[in-house]
Amino acid sequence: MAKILSRHSTSEGTVVWSRCDCGRLHMVLVPYDTARRPLTAGTCPACAAG
Ligand SMILES: [Zn+2]
């Protein structure tokens, strides 16, 4: 389970930084417009699958 490091609002939506169990950083942008899907960066396939 990833640990949330920080969370802040931008003009686009809420940006959440988390650190994965494997040690990699993940950034997720959750748009205010709920019709849009969250944008992720740095997702590692191994952990995303779990
Ligand atoms: Zn990972």
mmCIF file of the protein (N, C-alpha, C, O) and its ligand, coordinates in Angstrom:
data_MODEL
# 
_entry.id   MODEL 
# 
loop_
_entity.id 
_entity.type 
_entity.pdbx_number_of_molecules 
1 polymer     1 
2 non-polymer 1 
# 
_entity_poly.entity_id                      1 
_entity_poly.type                           'polypeptide(L)' 
_entity_poly.nstd_linkage                   no 
_entity_poly.nstd_monomer                   no 
_entity_poly.pdbx_seq_one_letter_code       MAKILSRHSTSEGTVVWSRCDCGRLHMVLVPYDTARRPLTAGTCPACAAG 
_entity_poly.pdbx_seq_one_letter_code_can   MAKILSRHSTSEGTVVWSRCDCGRLHMVLVPYDTARRPLTAGTCPACAAG 
_entity_poly.pdbx_strand_id                 A 
# 
loop_
_entity_poly_seq.entity_id 
_entity_poly_seq.num 
_entity_poly_seq.mon_id 
_entity_poly_seq.hetero 
1 1  MET n 
1 2  ALA n 
1 3  LYS n 
1 4  ILE n 
1 5  LEU n 
1 6  SER n 
1 7  ARG n 
1 8  HIS n 
1 9  SER n 
1 10 THR n 
1 11 SER n 
1 12 GLU n 
1 13 GLY n 
1 14 THR n 
1 15 VAL n 
1 16 VAL n 
1 17 TRP n 
1 18 SER n 
1 19 ARG n 
1 20 CYS n 
1 21 ASP n 
1 22 CYS n 
1 23 GLY n 
1 24 ARG n 
1 25 LEU n 
1 26 HIS n 
1 27 MET n 
1 28 VAL n 
1 29 LEU n 
1 30 VAL n 
1 31 PRO n 
1 32 TYR n 
1 33 ASP n 
1 34 THR n 
1 35 ALA n 
1 36 ARG n 
1 37 ARG n 
1 38 PRO n 
1 39 LEU n 
1 40 THR n 
1 41 ALA n 
1 42 GLY n 
1 43 THR n 
1 44 CYS n 
1 45 PRO n 
1 46 ALA n 
1 47 CYS n 
1 48 ALA n 
1 49 ALA n 
1 50 GLY n 
# 
loop_
_struct_asym.id 
_struct_asym.entity_id 
A 1 
B 2 
# 
loop_
_chem_comp.id 
_chem_comp.type 
_chem_comp.mon_nstd_flag 
ALA 'L-peptide linking' y 
ARG 'L-peptide linking' y 
ASP 'L-peptide linking' y 
CYS 'L-peptide linking' y 
GLU 'L-peptide linking' y 
GLY 'peptide linking'   y 
HIS 'L-peptide linking' y 
ILE 'L-peptide linking' y 
LEU 'L-peptide linking' y 
LYS 'L-peptide linking' y 
MET 'L-peptide linking' y 
PRO 'L-peptide linking' y 
SER 'L-peptide linking' y 
THR 'L-peptide linking' y 
TRP 'L-peptide linking' y 
TYR 'L-peptide linking' y 
VAL 'L-peptide linking' y 
ZN  non-polymer         . 
# 
_pdbx_entity_nonpoly.entity_id   2 
_pdbx_entity_nonpoly.name        ? 
_pdbx_entity_nonpoly.comp_id     ZN 
# 
_pdbx_nonpoly_scheme.asym_id         B 
_pdbx_nonpoly_scheme.entity_id       2 
_pdbx_nonpoly_scheme.mon_id          ZN 
_pdbx_nonpoly_scheme.ndb_seq_num     1 
_pdbx_nonpoly_scheme.pdb_seq_num     101 
_pdbx_nonpoly_scheme.auth_seq_num    101 
_pdbx_nonpoly_scheme.pdb_mon_id      ZN 
_pdbx_nonpoly_scheme.auth_mon_id     ZN 
_pdbx_nonpoly_scheme.pdb_strand_id   A 
_pdbx_nonpoly_scheme.pdb_ins_code    . 
# 
loop_
_atom_site.group_PDB 
_atom_site.id 
_atom_site.type_symbol 
_atom_site.label_atom_id 
_atom_site.label_alt_id 
_atom_site.label_comp_id 
_atom_site.label_asym_id 
_atom_site.label_entity_id 
_atom_site.label_seq_id 
_atom_site.pdbx_PDB_ins_code 
_atom_site.Cartn_x 
_atom_site.Cartn_y 
_atom_site.Cartn_z 
_atom_site.occupancy 
_atom_site.B_iso_or_equiv 
_atom_site.pdbx_formal_charge 
_atom_site.auth_seq_id 
_atom_site.auth_comp_id 
_atom_site.auth_asym_id 
_atom_site.auth_atom_id 
_atom_site.pdbx_PDB_model_num 
ATOM   1   N  N  . MET A 1 1  ? 0.860   -1.201 0.000   1.00 0.00 ? 1   MET A N  1 
ATOM   2   C  CA . MET A 1 1  ? 0.000   0.000  0.000   1.00 0.00 ? 1   MET A CA 1 
ATOM   3   C  C  . MET A 1 1  ? 0.884   1.235  0.000   1.00 0.00 ? 1   MET A C  1 
ATOM   4   O  O  . MET A 1 1  ? 1.834   1.322  0.779   1.00 0.00 ? 1   MET A O  1 
ATOM   5   N  N  . ALA A 1 2  ? 0.580   2.177  -0.860  1.00 0.00 ? 2   ALA A N  1 
ATOM   6   C  CA . ALA A 1 2  ? 1.385   3.391  -0.957  1.00 0.00 ? 2   ALA A CA 1 
ATOM   7   C  C  . ALA A 1 2  ? 1.107   4.330  0.209   1.00 0.00 ? 2   ALA A C  1 
ATOM   8   O  O  . ALA A 1 2  ? 0.000   4.377  0.747   1.00 0.00 ? 2   ALA A O  1 
ATOM   9   N  N  . LYS A 1 3  ? 2.141   5.075  0.585   1.00 0.00 ? 3   LYS A N  1 
ATOM   10  C  CA . LYS A 1 3  ? 1.998   6.034  1.664   1.00 0.00 ? 3   LYS A CA 1 
ATOM   11  C  C  . LYS A 1 3  ? 1.862   7.436  1.081   1.00 0.00 ? 3   LYS A C  1 
ATOM   12  O  O  . LYS A 1 3  ? 2.673   7.837  0.247   1.00 0.00 ? 3   LYS A O  1 
ATOM   13  N  N  . ILE A 1 4  ? 0.855   8.181  1.506   1.00 0.00 ? 4   ILE A N  1 
ATOM   14  C  CA . ILE A 1 4  ? 0.653   9.544  1.024   1.00 0.00 ? 4   ILE A CA 1 
ATOM   15  C  C  . ILE A 1 4  ? 1.691   10.469 1.634   1.00 0.00 ? 4   ILE A C  1 
ATOM   16  O  O  . ILE A 1 4  ? 1.832   10.541 2.855   1.00 0.00 ? 4   ILE A O  1 
ATOM   17  N  N  . LEU A 1 5  ? 2.419   11.179 0.773   1.00 0.00 ? 5   LEU A N  1 
ATOM   18  C  CA . LEU A 1 5  ? 3.451   12.099 1.245   1.00 0.00 ? 5   LEU A CA 1 
ATOM   19  C  C  . LEU A 1 5  ? 2.918   13.518 1.336   1.00 0.00 ? 5   LEU A C  1 
ATOM   20  O  O  . LEU A 1 5  ? 3.158   14.216 2.321   1.00 0.00 ? 5   LEU A O  1 
ATOM   21  N  N  . SER A 1 6  ? 2.190   13.947 0.303   1.00 0.00 ? 6   SER A N  1 
ATOM   22  C  CA . SER A 1 6  ? 1.654   15.299 0.315   1.00 0.00 ? 6   SER A CA 1 
ATOM   23  C  C  . SER A 1 6  ? 0.451   15.389 -0.606  1.00 0.00 ? 6   SER A C  1 
ATOM   24  O  O  . SER A 1 6  ? 0.244   14.546 -1.478  1.00 0.00 ? 6   SER A O  1 
ATOM   25  N  N  . ARG A 1 7  ? -0.329  16.423 -0.391  1.00 0.00 ? 7   ARG A N  1 
ATOM   26  C  CA . ARG A 1 7  ? -1.560  16.608 -1.145  1.00 0.00 ? 7   ARG A CA 1 
ATOM   27  C  C  . ARG A 1 7  ? -1.806  18.105 -1.252  1.00 0.00 ? 7   ARG A C  1 
ATOM   28  O  O  . ARG A 1 7  ? -1.853  18.798 -0.236  1.00 0.00 ? 7   ARG A O  1 
ATOM   29  N  N  . HIS A 1 8  ? -1.963  18.607 -2.463  1.00 0.00 ? 8   HIS A N  1 
ATOM   30  C  CA . HIS A 1 8  ? -2.225  20.025 -2.600  1.00 0.00 ? 8   HIS A CA 1 
ATOM   31  C  C  . HIS A 1 8  ? -3.089  20.316 -3.820  1.00 0.00 ? 8   HIS A C  1 
ATOM   32  O  O  . HIS A 1 8  ? -3.129  19.543 -4.778  1.00 0.00 ? 8   HIS A O  1 
ATOM   33  N  N  . SER A 1 9  ? -3.774  21.445 -3.758  1.00 0.00 ? 9   SER A N  1 
ATOM   34  C  CA . SER A 1 9  ? -4.688  21.821 -4.825  1.00 0.00 ? 9   SER A CA 1 
ATOM   35  C  C  . SER A 1 9  ? -3.985  22.634 -5.886  1.00 0.00 ? 9   SER A C  1 
ATOM   36  O  O  . SER A 1 9  ? -3.134  23.467 -5.576  1.00 0.00 ? 9   SER A O  1 
ATOM   37  N  N  . THR A 1 10 ? -4.337  22.396 -7.138  1.00 0.00 ? 10  THR A N  1 
ATOM   38  C  CA . THR A 1 10 ? -3.851  23.202 -8.246  1.00 0.00 ? 10  THR A CA 1 
ATOM   39  C  C  . THR A 1 10 ? -5.068  23.683 -9.026  1.00 0.00 ? 10  THR A C  1 
ATOM   40  O  O  . THR A 1 10 ? -6.205  23.370 -8.673  1.00 0.00 ? 10  THR A O  1 
ATOM   41  N  N  . SER A 1 11 ? -4.823  24.440 -10.084 1.00 0.00 ? 11  SER A N  1 
ATOM   42  C  CA . SER A 1 11 ? -5.924  24.934 -10.906 1.00 0.00 ? 11  SER A CA 1 
ATOM   43  C  C  . SER A 1 11 ? -6.635  23.784 -11.617 1.00 0.00 ? 11  SER A C  1 
ATOM   44  O  O  . SER A 1 11 ? -7.800  23.903 -11.995 1.00 0.00 ? 11  SER A O  1 
ATOM   45  N  N  . GLU A 1 12 ? -5.928  22.678 -11.793 1.00 0.00 ? 12  GLU A N  1 
ATOM   46  C  CA . GLU A 1 12 ? -6.473  21.528 -12.511 1.00 0.00 ? 12  GLU A CA 1 
ATOM   47  C  C  . GLU A 1 12 ? -7.232  20.573 -11.601 1.00 0.00 ? 12  GLU A C  1 
ATOM   48  O  O  . GLU A 1 12 ? -8.232  19.972 -11.994 1.00 0.00 ? 12  GLU A O  1 
ATOM   49  N  N  . GLY A 1 13 ? -6.734  20.450 -10.381 1.00 0.00 ? 13  GLY A N  1 
ATOM   50  C  CA . GLY A 1 13 ? -7.326  19.483 -9.473  1.00 0.00 ? 13  GLY A CA 1 
ATOM   51  C  C  . GLY A 1 13 ? -6.410  19.261 -8.285  1.00 0.00 ? 13  GLY A C  1 
ATOM   52  O  O  . GLY A 1 13 ? -5.545  20.087 -7.993  1.00 0.00 ? 13  GLY A O  1 
ATOM   53  N  N  . THR A 1 14 ? -6.603  18.145 -7.606  1.00 0.00 ? 14  THR A N  1 
ATOM   54  C  CA . THR A 1 14 ? -5.795  17.837 -6.436  1.00 0.00 ? 14  THR A CA 1 
ATOM   55  C  C  . THR A 1 14 ? -4.639  16.917 -6.832  1.00 0.00 ? 14  THR A C  1 
ATOM   56  O  O  . THR A 1 14 ? -4.835  15.847 -7.408  1.00 0.00 ? 14  THR A O  1 
ATOM   57  N  N  . VAL A 1 15 ? -3.439  17.368 -6.507  1.00 0.00 ? 15  VAL A N  1 
ATOM   58  C  CA . VAL A 1 15 ? -2.251  16.573 -6.782  1.00 0.00 ? 15  VAL A CA 1 
ATOM   59  C  C  . VAL A 1 15 ? -1.848  15.833 -5.517  1.00 0.00 ? 15  VAL A C  1 
ATOM   60  O  O  . VAL A 1 15 ? -1.690  16.433 -4.454  1.00 0.00 ? 15  VAL A O  1 
ATOM   61  N  N  . VAL A 1 16 ? -1.686  14.544 -5.645  1.00 0.00 ? 16  VAL A N  1 
ATOM   62  C  CA . VAL A 1 16 ? -1.295  13.715 -4.506  1.00 0.00 ? 16  VAL A CA 1 
ATOM   63  C  C  . VAL A 1 16 ? 0.022   13.025 -4.821  1.00 0.00 ? 16  VAL A C  1 
ATOM   64  O  O  . VAL A 1 16 ? 0.159   12.357 -5.846  1.00 0.00 ? 16  VAL A O  1 
ATOM   65  N  N  . TRP A 1 17 ? 0.979   13.194 -3.934  1.00 0.00 ? 17  TRP A N  1 
ATOM   66  C  CA . TRP A 1 17 ? 2.253   12.494 -4.050  1.00 0.00 ? 17  TRP A CA 1 
ATOM   67  C  C  . TRP A 1 17 ? 2.263   11.360 -3.043  1.00 0.00 ? 17  TRP A C  1 
ATOM   68  O  O  . TRP A 1 17 ? 1.911   11.540 -1.877  1.00 0.00 ? 17  TRP A O  1 
ATOM   69  N  N  . SER A 1 18 ? 2.665   10.210 -3.502  1.00 0.00 ? 18  SER A N  1 
ATOM   70  C  CA . SER A 1 18 ? 2.755   9.084  -2.580  1.00 0.00 ? 18  SER A CA 1 
ATOM   71  C  C  . SER A 1 18 ? 4.008   8.273  -2.883  1.00 0.00 ? 18  SER A C  1 
ATOM   72  O  O  . SER A 1 18 ? 4.565   8.338  -3.978  1.00 0.00 ? 18  SER A O  1 
ATOM   73  N  N  . ARG A 1 19 ? 4.433   7.513  -1.889  1.00 0.00 ? 19  ARG A N  1 
ATOM   74  C  CA . ARG A 1 19 ? 5.588   6.641  -2.098  1.00 0.00 ? 19  ARG A CA 1 
ATOM   75  C  C  . ARG A 1 19 ? 5.120   5.193  -2.025  1.00 0.00 ? 19  ARG A C  1 
ATOM   76  O  O  . ARG A 1 19 ? 4.446   4.767  -1.087  1.00 0.00 ? 19  ARG A O  1 
ATOM   77  N  N  . CYS A 1 20 ? 5.499   4.485  -3.030  1.00 0.00 ? 20  CYS A N  1 
ATOM   78  C  CA . CYS A 1 20 ? 5.090   3.096  -3.152  1.00 0.00 ? 20  CYS A CA 1 
ATOM   79  C  C  . CYS A 1 20 ? 5.878   2.214  -2.189  1.00 0.00 ? 20  CYS A C  1 
ATOM   80  O  O  . CYS A 1 20 ? 6.909   2.627  -1.659  1.00 0.00 ? 20  CYS A O  1 
ATOM   81  N  N  . ASP A 1 21 ? 5.390   1.013  -1.970  1.00 0.00 ? 21  ASP A N  1 
ATOM   82  C  CA . ASP A 1 21 ? 6.111   0.045  -1.147  1.00 0.00 ? 21  ASP A CA 1 
ATOM   83  C  C  . ASP A 1 21 ? 7.501   -0.244 -1.706  1.00 0.00 ? 21  ASP A C  1 
ATOM   84  O  O  . ASP A 1 21 ? 8.431   -0.542 -0.956  1.00 0.00 ? 21  ASP A O  1 
ATOM   85  N  N  . CYS A 1 22 ? 7.634   -0.155 -3.019  1.00 0.00 ? 22  CYS A N  1 
ATOM   86  C  CA . CYS A 1 22 ? 8.913   -0.448 -3.659  1.00 0.00 ? 22  CYS A CA 1 
ATOM   87  C  C  . CYS A 1 22 ? 9.852   0.752  -3.594  1.00 0.00 ? 22  CYS A C  1 
ATOM   88  O  O  . CYS A 1 22 ? 11.008  0.647  -4.002  1.00 0.00 ? 22  CYS A O  1 
ATOM   89  N  N  . GLY A 1 23 ? 9.379   1.884  -3.092  1.00 0.00 ? 23  GLY A N  1 
ATOM   90  C  CA . GLY A 1 23 ? 10.244  3.039  -2.902  1.00 0.00 ? 23  GLY A CA 1 
ATOM   91  C  C  . GLY A 1 23 ? 10.104  4.099  -3.968  1.00 0.00 ? 23  GLY A C  1 
ATOM   92  O  O  . GLY A 1 23 ? 10.712  5.164  -3.856  1.00 0.00 ? 23  GLY A O  1 
ATOM   93  N  N  . ARG A 1 24 ? 9.315   3.839  -5.009  1.00 0.00 ? 24  ARG A N  1 
ATOM   94  C  CA . ARG A 1 24 ? 9.175   4.817  -6.094  1.00 0.00 ? 24  ARG A CA 1 
ATOM   95  C  C  . ARG A 1 24 ? 8.129   5.859  -5.739  1.00 0.00 ? 24  ARG A C  1 
ATOM   96  O  O  . ARG A 1 24 ? 7.167   5.589  -5.020  1.00 0.00 ? 24  ARG A O  1 
ATOM   97  N  N  . LEU A 1 25 ? 8.349   7.072  -6.271  1.00 0.00 ? 25  LEU A N  1 
ATOM   98  C  CA . LEU A 1 25 ? 7.381   8.145  -6.067  1.00 0.00 ? 25  LEU A CA 1 
ATOM   99  C  C  . LEU A 1 25 ? 6.280   8.059  -7.110  1.00 0.00 ? 25  LEU A C  1 
ATOM   100 O  O  . LEU A 1 25 ? 6.526   7.741  -8.273  1.00 0.00 ? 25  LEU A O  1 
ATOM   101 N  N  . HIS A 1 26 ? 5.078   8.345  -6.677  1.00 0.00 ? 26  HIS A N  1 
ATOM   102 C  CA . HIS A 1 26 ? 3.941   8.378  -7.582  1.00 0.00 ? 26  HIS A CA 1 
ATOM   103 C  C  . HIS A 1 26 ? 3.249   9.719  -7.457  1.00 0.00 ? 26  HIS A C  1 
ATOM   104 O  O  . HIS A 1 26 ? 3.069   10.230 -6.351  1.00 0.00 ? 26  HIS A O  1 
ATOM   105 N  N  . MET A 1 27 ? 2.861   10.289 -8.581  1.00 0.00 ? 27  MET A N  1 
ATOM   106 C  CA . MET A 1 27 ? 2.078   11.510 -8.570  1.00 0.00 ? 27  MET A CA 1 
ATOM   107 C  C  . MET A 1 27 ? 0.739   11.236 -9.227  1.00 0.00 ? 27  MET A C  1 
ATOM   108 O  O  . MET A 1 27 ? 0.672   10.656 -10.310 1.00 0.00 ? 27  MET A O  1 
ATOM   109 N  N  . VAL A 1 28 ? -0.319  11.656 -8.565  1.00 0.00 ? 28  VAL A N  1 
ATOM   110 C  CA . VAL A 1 28 ? -1.652  11.492 -9.134  1.00 0.00 ? 28  VAL A CA 1 
ATOM   111 C  C  . VAL A 1 28 ? -2.343  12.835 -9.152  1.00 0.00 ? 28  VAL A C  1 
ATOM   112 O  O  . VAL A 1 28 ? -2.399  13.521 -8.131  1.00 0.00 ? 28  VAL A O  1 
ATOM   113 N  N  . LEU A 1 29 ? -2.876  13.223 -10.312 1.00 0.00 ? 29  LEU A N  1 
ATOM   114 C  CA . LEU A 1 29 ? -3.677  14.433 -10.423 1.00 0.00 ? 29  LEU A CA 1 
ATOM   115 C  C  . LEU A 1 29 ? -5.145  14.024 -10.535 1.00 0.00 ? 29  LEU A C  1 
ATOM   116 O  O  . LEU A 1 29 ? -5.568  13.407 -11.513 1.00 0.00 ? 29  LEU A O  1 
ATOM   117 N  N  . VAL A 1 30 ? -5.896  14.382 -9.517  1.00 0.00 ? 30  VAL A N  1 
ATOM   118 C  CA . VAL A 1 30 ? -7.325  14.064 -9.505  1.00 0.00 ? 30  VAL A CA 1 
ATOM   119 C  C  . VAL A 1 30 ? -8.088  15.315 -9.908  1.00 0.00 ? 30  VAL A C  1 
ATOM   120 O  O  . VAL A 1 30 ? -8.178  16.255 -9.119  1.00 0.00 ? 30  VAL A O  1 
ATOM   121 N  N  . PRO A 1 31 ? -8.639  15.352 -11.115 1.00 0.00 ? 31  PRO A N  1 
ATOM   122 C  CA . PRO A 1 31 ? -9.324  16.553 -11.620 1.00 0.00 ? 31  PRO A CA 1 
ATOM   123 C  C  . PRO A 1 31 ? -10.553 16.891 -10.789 1.00 0.00 ? 31  PRO A C  1 
ATOM   124 O  O  . PRO A 1 31 ? -11.212 16.001 -10.251 1.00 0.00 ? 31  PRO A O  1 
ATOM   125 N  N  . TYR A 1 32 ? -10.858 18.186 -10.688 1.00 0.00 ? 32  TYR A N  1 
ATOM   126 C  CA . TYR A 1 32 ? -12.081 18.609 -10.006 1.00 0.00 ? 32  TYR A CA 1 
ATOM   127 C  C  . TYR A 1 32 ? -13.297 18.121 -10.781 1.00 0.00 ? 32  TYR A C  1 
ATOM   128 O  O  . TYR A 1 32 ? -14.342 17.823 -10.203 1.00 0.00 ? 32  TYR A O  1 
ATOM   129 N  N  . ASP A 1 33 ? -13.142 18.043 -12.089 1.00 0.00 ? 33  ASP A N  1 
ATOM   130 C  CA . ASP A 1 33 ? -14.200 17.524 -12.941 1.00 0.00 ? 33  ASP A CA 1 
ATOM   131 C  C  . ASP A 1 33 ? -14.214 16.002 -12.812 1.00 0.00 ? 33  ASP A C  1 
ATOM   132 O  O  . ASP A 1 33 ? -13.343 15.317 -13.349 1.00 0.00 ? 33  ASP A O  1 
ATOM   133 N  N  . THR A 1 34 ? -15.190 15.491 -12.111 1.00 0.00 ? 34  THR A N  1 
ATOM   134 C  CA . THR A 1 34 ? -15.219 14.056 -11.808 1.00 0.00 ? 34  THR A CA 1 
ATOM   135 C  C  . THR A 1 34 ? -15.455 13.190 -13.045 1.00 0.00 ? 34  THR A C  1 
ATOM   136 O  O  . THR A 1 34 ? -15.303 11.969 -13.000 1.00 0.00 ? 34  THR A O  1 
ATOM   137 N  N  . ALA A 1 35 ? -15.832 13.843 -14.158 1.00 0.00 ? 35  ALA A N  1 
ATOM   138 C  CA . ALA A 1 35 ? -16.020 13.081 -15.391 1.00 0.00 ? 35  ALA A CA 1 
ATOM   139 C  C  . ALA A 1 35 ? -14.676 12.684 -15.998 1.00 0.00 ? 35  ALA A C  1 
ATOM   140 O  O  . ALA A 1 35 ? -14.584 11.762 -16.809 1.00 0.00 ? 35  ALA A O  1 
ATOM   141 N  N  . ARG A 1 36 ? -13.638 13.411 -15.580 1.00 0.00 ? 36  ARG A N  1 
ATOM   142 C  CA . ARG A 1 36 ? -12.299 13.092 -16.094 1.00 0.00 ? 36  ARG A CA 1 
ATOM   143 C  C  . ARG A 1 36 ? -11.625 12.064 -15.201 1.00 0.00 ? 36  ARG A C  1 
ATOM   144 O  O  . ARG A 1 36 ? -11.857 12.008 -13.993 1.00 0.00 ? 36  ARG A O  1 
ATOM   145 N  N  . ARG A 1 37 ? -10.788 11.258 -15.827 1.00 0.00 ? 37  ARG A N  1 
ATOM   146 C  CA . ARG A 1 37 ? -10.082 10.243 -15.061 1.00 0.00 ? 37  ARG A CA 1 
ATOM   147 C  C  . ARG A 1 37 ? -8.820  10.850 -14.451 1.00 0.00 ? 37  ARG A C  1 
ATOM   148 O  O  . ARG A 1 37 ? -8.203  11.742 -15.033 1.00 0.00 ? 37  ARG A O  1 
ATOM   149 N  N  . PRO A 1 38 ? -8.444  10.355 -13.272 1.00 0.00 ? 38  PRO A N  1 
ATOM   150 C  CA . PRO A 1 38 ? -7.208  10.828 -12.660 1.00 0.00 ? 38  PRO A CA 1 
ATOM   151 C  C  . PRO A 1 38 ? -6.002  10.533 -13.536 1.00 0.00 ? 38  PRO A C  1 
ATOM   152 O  O  . PRO A 1 38 ? -5.930  9.500  -14.202 1.00 0.00 ? 38  PRO A O  1 
ATOM   153 N  N  . LEU A 1 39 ? -5.051  11.473 -13.518 1.00 0.00 ? 39  LEU A N  1 
ATOM   154 C  CA . LEU A 1 39 ? -3.817  11.286 -14.270 1.00 0.00 ? 39  LEU A CA 1 
ATOM   155 C  C  . LEU A 1 39 ? -2.729  10.803 -13.322 1.00 0.00 ? 39  LEU A C  1 
ATOM   156 O  O  . LEU A 1 39 ? -2.518  11.389 -12.261 1.00 0.00 ? 39  LEU A O  1 
ATOM   157 N  N  . THR A 1 40 ? -2.052  9.755  -13.700 1.00 0.00 ? 40  THR A N  1 
ATOM   158 C  CA . THR A 1 40 ? -1.004  9.232  -12.853 1.00 0.00 ? 40  THR A CA 1 
ATOM   159 C  C  . THR A 1 40 ? 0.338   9.309  -13.556 1.00 0.00 ? 40  THR A C  1 
ATOM   160 O  O  . THR A 1 40 ? 0.414   9.255  -14.783 1.00 0.00 ? 40  THR A O  1 
ATOM   161 N  N  . ALA A 1 41 ? 1.389   9.436  -12.770 1.00 0.00 ? 41  ALA A N  1 
ATOM   162 C  CA . ALA A 1 41 ? 2.742   9.427  -13.309 1.00 0.00 ? 41  ALA A CA 1 
ATOM   163 C  C  . ALA A 1 41 ? 3.625   8.636  -12.363 1.00 0.00 ? 41  ALA A C  1 
ATOM   164 O  O  . ALA A 1 41 ? 3.459   8.697  -11.145 1.00 0.00 ? 41  ALA A O  1 
ATOM   165 N  N  . GLY A 1 42 ? 4.542   7.912  -12.916 1.00 0.00 ? 42  GLY A N  1 
ATOM   166 C  CA . GLY A 1 42 ? 5.483   7.175  -12.094 1.00 0.00 ? 42  GLY A CA 1 
ATOM   167 C  C  . GLY A 1 42 ? 4.916   5.870  -11.554 1.00 0.00 ? 42  GLY A C  1 
ATOM   168 O  O  . GLY A 1 42 ? 5.497   5.251  -10.663 1.00 0.00 ? 42  GLY A O  1 
ATOM   169 N  N  . THR A 1 43 ? 3.787   5.462  -12.095 1.00 0.00 ? 43  THR A N  1 
ATOM   170 C  CA . THR A 1 43 ? 3.200   4.212  -11.632 1.00 0.00 ? 43  THR A CA 1 
ATOM   171 C  C  . THR A 1 43 ? 4.062   3.030  -12.052 1.00 0.00 ? 43  THR A C  1 
ATOM   172 O  O  . THR A 1 43 ? 4.442   2.914  -13.217 1.00 0.00 ? 43  THR A O  1 
ATOM   173 N  N  . CYS A 1 44 ? 4.366   2.163  -11.111 1.00 0.00 ? 44  CYS A N  1 
ATOM   174 C  CA . CYS A 1 44 ? 5.124   0.983  -11.474 1.00 0.00 ? 44  CYS A CA 1 
ATOM   175 C  C  . CYS A 1 44 ? 4.149   -0.180 -11.707 1.00 0.00 ? 44  CYS A C  1 
ATOM   176 O  O  . CYS A 1 44 ? 3.286   -0.448 -10.872 1.00 0.00 ? 44  CYS A O  1 
ATOM   177 N  N  . PRO A 1 45 ? 4.290   -0.848 -12.816 1.00 0.00 ? 45  PRO A N  1 
ATOM   178 C  CA . PRO A 1 45 ? 3.353   -1.911 -13.200 1.00 0.00 ? 45  PRO A CA 1 
ATOM   179 C  C  . PRO A 1 45 ? 3.227   -3.000 -12.140 1.00 0.00 ? 45  PRO A C  1 
ATOM   180 O  O  . PRO A 1 45 ? 2.141   -3.532 -11.907 1.00 0.00 ? 45  PRO A O  1 
ATOM   181 N  N  . ALA A 1 46 ? 4.321   -3.316 -11.516 1.00 0.00 ? 46  ALA A N  1 
ATOM   182 C  CA . ALA A 1 46 ? 4.311   -4.397 -10.533 1.00 0.00 ? 46  ALA A CA 1 
ATOM   183 C  C  . ALA A 1 46 ? 3.341   -4.105 -9.398  1.00 0.00 ? 46  ALA A C  1 
ATOM   184 O  O  . ALA A 1 46 ? 2.566   -4.970 -8.991  1.00 0.00 ? 46  ALA A O  1 
ATOM   185 N  N  . CYS A 1 47 ? 3.391   -2.871 -8.889  1.00 0.00 ? 47  CYS A N  1 
ATOM   186 C  CA . CYS A 1 47 ? 2.567   -2.526 -7.744  1.00 0.00 ? 47  CYS A CA 1 
ATOM   187 C  C  . CYS A 1 47 ? 1.152   -2.133 -8.182  1.00 0.00 ? 47  CYS A C  1 
ATOM   188 O  O  . CYS A 1 47 ? 0.192   -2.365 -7.447  1.00 0.00 ? 47  CYS A O  1 
ATOM   189 N  N  . ALA A 1 48 ? 1.019   -1.541 -9.369  1.00 0.00 ? 48  ALA A N  1 
ATOM   190 C  CA . ALA A 1 48 ? -0.297  -1.143 -9.864  1.00 0.00 ? 48  ALA A CA 1 
ATOM   191 C  C  . ALA A 1 48 ? -1.186  -2.358 -10.054 1.00 0.00 ? 48  ALA A C  1 
ATOM   192 O  O  . ALA A 1 48 ? -2.402  -2.291 -9.875  1.00 0.00 ? 48  ALA A O  1 
ATOM   193 N  N  . ALA A 1 49 ? -0.562  -3.469 -10.421 1.00 0.00 ? 49  ALA A N  1 
ATOM   194 C  CA . ALA A 1 49 ? -1.314  -4.695 -10.656 1.00 0.00 ? 49  ALA A CA 1 
ATOM   195 C  C  . ALA A 1 49 ? -1.876  -5.240 -9.354  1.00 0.00 ? 49  ALA A C  1 
ATOM   196 O  O  . ALA A 1 49 ? -2.933  -5.870 -9.328  1.00 0.00 ? 49  ALA A O  1 
ATOM   197 N  N  . GLY A 1 50 ? -1.135  -4.981 -8.259  1.00 0.00 ? 50  GLY A N  1 
ATOM   198 C  CA . GLY A 1 50 ? -1.570  -5.545 -6.990  1.00 0.00 ? 50  GLY A CA 1 
ATOM   199 C  C  . GLY A 1 50 ? -2.653  -4.690 -6.392  1.00 0.00 ? 50  GLY A C  1 
ATOM   200 O  O  . GLY A 1 50 ? -3.157  -4.997 -5.312  1.00 0.00 ? 50  GLY A O  1 
HETATM 201 ZN ZN . ZN  B 2 .  ? 5.793   0.135  -6.598  1.00 0.00 2 101 ZN  A ZN 1 
# 
